[in-house]
Amino acid sequence: MEWWQAPLRELVGGRKVILAGGVAAAWGPMVTALRRLGAAELLVVALEKAGAGPQPDCPVVVDEEPDDHHDPMASLRAGLRKLAAPPAHVIAAVEAFDPDGGAVVFGHFLGESARFVGRPVVAHRRPEWVALEDKTRLDEVLARAGVSGAPSVVVPLDEAAAVRHRLDAGAGTVWSADASGGYHGGGALTRWVTDDARAEEVTAELRGRCTHVRVVPFLEGVATSIHGIVLPDGVTVLRPVEIVTLRRGHELRYSGCATFWDPPDAVRGEMRAAARRVGEALRATVGFRGPFTLDGVATADGFRPTELNPRFGAGLNVIANGLGEVPLTLVLDLVVAGRPLHIRAADLERELVRTADASRAGGTWQLHVPTPVPVDGRMVRVDGTTWRWAADEESDVVDGIVVAAEGFVRLQFNPTRTPAGPSVGPRSAAFWRFADAELGTAIGELTAPPDVTRTGAI
């Protein structure tokens, strides 16, 4: 995979580089890659927290927000505000590191600011792209792309309780909030509504956080996403990613993502075709370039899209795990910036799909849980449906690695011992029972959705 090295080396070789925004630990692999590409000096500016796991091997400035377990988007939004208007001590640190103002700046994947402390950012999100992430605008994008979705209606929040009855197919409805209260992801403002009491509760909960909601029938099946990359000569479409969405009663809880699950070929083909059409529509309507995700549910009747994210998605990080040293986030920043990659969209697609199919990865995690017992990469095994800590002599047969710190817990599945094909939902739910008992996460009983594609109509 040499196609990505030359364009990055041309940009960063011999220059200072600033990695700005988000969590410090997330920049660690990027620091290593940039050093290999000839970056002269590096500075990480973390505007949320230091994060769990190894820290970057370079100077780090952290401006940490107090964690808010009740609003998982709070620290992220605060970090994005500081990316646009950094605090004084961050400005001072950047100026001391780069007094001549010539550093290359890579920003947070959600960043909308073209400059950071006066320096141009390699890539940022355009307003017209950001606007399409509003969950209530999905249907207009699907219509332009000629992609079918589930029946839906967008209504003022206070009308949702009444209209839900005509969309309920027997298992309730799902409400997705608009973006009038600011960015939200990871299912933070998505609610499963099953009866009048739940409708009243959700209406009260969302009041003040949105003005409208998109209401759809509850869709049974595995939550999944398909990623695309809009390039100058076409759309690169990748393989399906399972969105680990577990259930606590009628609460939907985003819990990570992975590429071990394989839908039937017909569903996979349907997902890839939908993503290609959506990518072309994004290019034609708003001049979009770079990565996007089309999320949805693999139902018994096929793939049904539920939201569009016109930006880098978590599933791409999982796919990147199989790419070795390729710093995919930085490479895709070049695409967003309009810089050439020296590879055709079709060739990139073949390479990424082949690699992602051959190198499965992923895990289950929770971003905002009560501060657990700190764990720095401890091995675990699963016996049937029960997880346990691995003994030292079992190091060659572990099923996963656990990291826990600062309200964050992650289980990384061992690809050599995680079967490809089935959903990882059941083993993820089992892990959280273990985490409650051993780490004090206090999440409660979670269950996994059924994979209904195996006996469905397709």
N, C-alpha and C positions, 0 to 999 in steps of 0.2 A: 504493500500500500504506500507507494511513493508519491502518488498524485497530490497528496495534501501537504507534503513537506515543503516543497518549493514556494508556494504562495504564502505560507506562514513565515518561512524563513526570510522571504523578501520583506515582509512587514516588520518583523521583530529583531532580525539579526543585528547585533551590535547596539541595540537600543535598550533604554530602560522601559520596563513594562509595569503598569499598575493594573491589578485585578480588583475591581471595586464592587461592593455590595454583597448581600447575602451572608452566608455563614463561612467562617474562615476555613474550617476543615474541608469544605467542598472544593476549595481552590487547590488543595494539595496536589492532585494529579496534574493539574494544569501547570503548576510551577515546575514540576519535574519535566514535563514535555517542552515547555518554553526554554528551559535551560539547554536541553538537547538541541533545540533549534537555533541557539546562538544568542538568546536574550542576554543583555549585559548585566542588568540588575533587576530585581523584582521586589514589588511591594504589594502586600495584600491589605485591603481596607475592608474589614468585615463590619457591616452596618446592622447586623441582627445579633449575632453571638459568635463565640469561638466555635461551638459545635462539638459533637462527639467524634471521637476517633483521632487519628494522627493529625497534627497541625502542619501547615505548610512550612517547608524548609527555607524560609526567607523572613525578613522583617514583616511583622503583622501589626496593624492598628485595629483595635476592636472598639466599636461604640455600641454597647449592648443595651437592648431594650429589656425592661422587666418582662418575664414570660407571663402570658395571659392564657390560662387553660380554658377559659370560657369563650374566647374568640381566637381561634387558631390563625386567623388572617391578620390579627392586630400587629404582631411584630413584623410581619412581612410588609404590610402597608407602611409602617413606620420606617422600615429600612428603605423602601422606595422613595419616601419623602426626603430622607437624608441623602439619598443618591442624587436627587435633584437640587437639594440645598444643604450641603454638608455642614456639620457643626464646626466651630472655630478650630478645635484641636485637630480635627481631621484635615482641614485646609492647611494648617501649619505643618502637619506631618507630610502631606503631599508636596508642599512647597520646599520643605527641607530635603526631601528625597529627589525632587526634580526641579531645581531652581531655574533651569533654562526653559522649562515648559515643553520639552520635546518628547516626553514619554508617550508610548502607545498605551491606550486605556481600553481594556475589555470590561464591560459592565455586566450587571445582573441580567438574566434572560428576560425579565419583565420590565427592564428599564425603558423609560420613554424619553429620557433626556439625551440630547445630542452632545452635551459637554459635561465634563466632570472637573470641577475646580479649574475651569477655563480651558481644559484640554479636550480635544474632540474624542468622542467615544467611537470605537470601531463600528459598532452596530447598535441601533436602538429601534424601538417599536414606533411605527408611524401612527398618528391618531386614528386614521381611517382603518387601520388593521386592528387596533385595540378595540374600536367600537364593535367589531364583529364578534368579539368574545362574549358579549352580552348574551346570556342564555336565551333571552326572549327573541333574538334575531336569527336563530338557527333556521327557521322555516324558510325565510327569504333566501338564504344561501342555498339550501337544498333545492328550492324551486329553480333557481338560476342554473344549478348544476344538473338538474334532471334526476335527482336522487329521491327515492321514496323514504318517508319517515312514518312514525306512528301518528295517529290522529292527535291533534293538539289544539289548544287555544291559548292566546295571551290575553289576560284580563287584569284590571286593577285588583290589587290584593284582596280588597274587601268583597269582591265578587267571586273569588275562587271557590268558596265554600258552596255556592249555589251551582256553579257550572260543573263542578266535579262529578255530579251524579250522571250526567249524560256521557262522560268519558270513562267511567268506571266499568271495566270488563269483568269484574268479580273479585279482584284482589286490591282494589283501591286505586289511587292516583298518585303521581309524583309531581310535586311543585318545585320549580326552579326559579330562583329570584333573579330579577334584572340586576344590572350593574350600577344603578343609581346611587347606591351607598358605597361604591368603590369596588375594586377588583376582589373576586373571591374564586377559589378553586378547591380541588380536592373534596368536592361535595359539601363544602362548608355551609352553603345555603340551599341545599337540596333536601326535600323532606318527603317521606312516604306518608300519605294521608289515607286512612282506612275507614273512618267513620266521622260522625258529627263532632264528637268530643275532640278527636285529633285535629279536625279542621279548625275548630275554635282555638285550640292550643297553638297550632302553627301560625294562624293568622296573627295572634297576639305576639308570638315570638319574632315574626318577620316584620311587624309594623315598626317603621322607623329605620329599617335596614334595606327596604326596597319599596317601589311603588307598584310594580306589576310582577306577575309570575306567569311562567309557562306551565300549563297543566296538561299532562299526558296520562294515559292509562299506565298502571304499574306493569312493567314488562318483566316476566319471569325468565331467568337465564343468567349466564355468565356475563358480567360487565367486561367490556373489551374496548380497545382503541386500535386504530390503524394510523400510522404516521406517514406523512408525505413531505417532500422537500421540493419547493418550486425553484427550478433553475432556469437560466435563460433559454434553454432549448427543450424544456419539457419538465414533467413531474416525476420525480423518483418516489416510488411507493414501496414501503417496507412490509414486514410480516406482522400479523396480529400480536398484540400485547394484552395479557390478562390484567385488568384492573382489579386488584384484590379488594372487593367491596363486601364486607361482612355485615351481618345483621344482629342487632340487639333488640329483640322484639320487632317493632316496626321502625327502628332507627337504622339508617344506612350509614355504615362507617367505612370510609376510605382507609385501607390498611396496606398499601404498597402496590407493587406491580411485578410482573414476571413474564418470561417468554416460554415457560415449559408447556403450557396448555396449547393444544392444537385443535382448532375447530375442524369440522368436516371440510373437505376441499371446496364444496359448493359455497359454504359460508365464507371461507377464506377468499375465494374468488370474488364474491359479492362485496366484501369489505374493501378489497384492493381496487375494484372498479369504482366504487363510490368515492374513495379517497382521490383517485386520479381525476374524476370529474369535478370534485370540489376544488382541488388544486388548480385546475384550469380555470374554473370560475373565479377563484380568488385573484389569479393573475389578470384576468380580463376586466374585472370590476374595480379593483383597488390597486392594481399594479403590485400585488404581493410577491415577495420573494423570501426564501428561507423555509424553515420547518413549520409544520402545523400538525395537529392531531384531530381526528374525527372519532369521538367517543360514542359508545352505544352499548347495546345489549344483544348478545347472540341468543335469539329466541328460537322456539320450535319452528317458527315460520321464516327464519332468516335473520340477518343483521338489521337492527333498527337504530339509526343514529339518534343520539340524545343531546349532544353538544359539540361545538366546534371551538378549538383553542388555536388561534392563528399565531403560534409561537412554539418554542422548544417545550417538549413535554417530558414528564418523568420517565416514560417508556423508552425514550431515546437514550437516556442514561443507562438503562438496563441493556439495550441493544449495544451500546458502546462498550460494555464490559467484555464483549467478545471480539473487539477490534484491536486488542493489544494496546499499543502506545498511542493510538490515534486520539487526539483531544477533540472529540466530536463537537463539543460546545463551541470551541474556538473556530473550528473549521466552518461551522454553520454561521458564525458571525461574519465570516468573509462573504458567504452567499448573501446574507441580508444586506451587507454593505455594497454589494455589486462587484466585488473583486473576483476575478476568474479563478476557478479551481483546476483548470486544465484536465477536466474529465467530463464526458457527456453524461446527461441524465440517465440514459439507458444503461450505460456501462456502470455508473455508480449504483444504480438499482440492482443490477446483477451481483455486484460485489457485496453490497450490504445485506441483501436478502440471503445470499448463499452463506455468508458468515454468521448472520443471526440465526438461521435455521440450524447451523452446525454447532453453534456455541450458545447454549441456553443459559439464562441467568435470571436473577431477581431475588426478591424476598418479601417479607412482610414487616411493616413498621408503623409506628404511631408517632406523630409529630408533637402532640401536646397531651401528655399524660402526667399524673402526679409524679414528682421526682422519684425515680426508682433507685434501687441499690446500684451504685456505679459498677459497670462491667466493661472491661477493655478487651474485647475479642475473646470471649470464653466459648469453648466448644460445647455443642449439644448433640444429642442423638434422639431419634424418634423410634419408639418401639410400638408398632401398630399405630395407635392414635394418641400415644402418650409421649411427651417430650421429657427429657431428663438431662442433667449435666453429664457430659462425657468424662470418663476416667482418663487419666494420663495415658494409660496403655492403649486407649482406643483412638488415638490421634489420627490413625490412618483410615478410620471408618466413621468419621463424624458426619452428621447430616446438615450441620449449619454452624454459623459463628454468630454470637450475640454481642452487640455493643449497646450500652445503656448509659446515658448521662444527660443532665440538664433537661429533664422532661421529655427525652427522646429515647425510644427503644427500637432497635432494628435486629431482625434475624435475617442473615444472608444465607440462602439455601446453597448447599454444596451441589454444584451441577452434576458431579459424577455419581451422586446418590439420590438425586431427585428425578423421578421418572418423567420423561417427555411424553406428552399426550394428555394425561388427566389434568384437571384444574388443581391449582395449589390451594384453593379455598379451604378444603377440609383440614389440611395440615397447618394452614395459617391459623384457623380458629382454634385448633388444638394447642398451638404454641401460646396463644394469649391466655388460655387457662393456666398453662405453666408459668407465664410471666406474672399473672395475678398472684399465684402462690409463692413464687420465688423472688420476685422483684417488687412486689407491692404496687403494681400498676393500677389496680382497682378498676378495671374496665368492665368486668362482668361477663356473663356468658354470651359468646358470639357464635353465630352459625354461618355456614357457607351456603351460597345459592346453588341449586342443582344445575348441572349441565344438561339442558333439555334438548340440545341439538342432536344428540345421538339417536333419539327415538322420535324426532320431530318430522315435519313434512318434507324437509329438504333431503 
